[in-house]
């Protein structure tokens, strides 16, 4: 599974053009099983929603090309410390898992209709939704900073650290700003993120990507 997720990480790009084909019963069951697993593991309230009404805001509808998608993950949980980061981490997992299963995704943190989505997932903090469906294209790779711009290691960096940085640079972040810094010493790694409205979500996404690239057994977060 880990190697499949790494491959999905390299192949997954933001897709804003969907063909309108609904998810099959098998696809829905596969995704809901993963949602249930993540909710149980991290005490979250993520849901896979299907709705005839679009979850997008006016801006989101403007950005989306072609037919709208009506299947989406709602990243929700109890309003507690670090919930944005935890949901970003789990959302990253869902994006890559969807990619593994032949589906495409689009993170939407500021381009969805909060009142409509909130009416379907009540009593929880909602940080983002992720559109999921069959893309018309596979998207394109985003522009990226270099490893030296986002990381440093005390001494000669081991291969696992370099692999982790490469993976972190593939992570989707708000406006593609990649406002993170990862530092390492021995097997200790620190991730910091420039403060902003989406920084918690982005930090969780980057953390998930780094762990996949580096291998969780090779280091400890500090």
Secondary structure, DSSP 8 states (H G I E B T S, - for coil): -HHHHHHHHHH-----EE------HHHHHHHHHHHHHHHHHHT---EEEE-SS--B-HHHHHH-EEB---EEEEEEE-S-TTHHHHHHHHHHHHHHHHHHTT-EEEEESSSB-HHHHHHHSTTSEEEEEEEEE-BSS---------HHHHEEESSS--HHHHHHHHHHTTS--GGG---EEEEEETTEEEEEE--STTHHHHHHHHHHHHHHHH-GGG-EE-
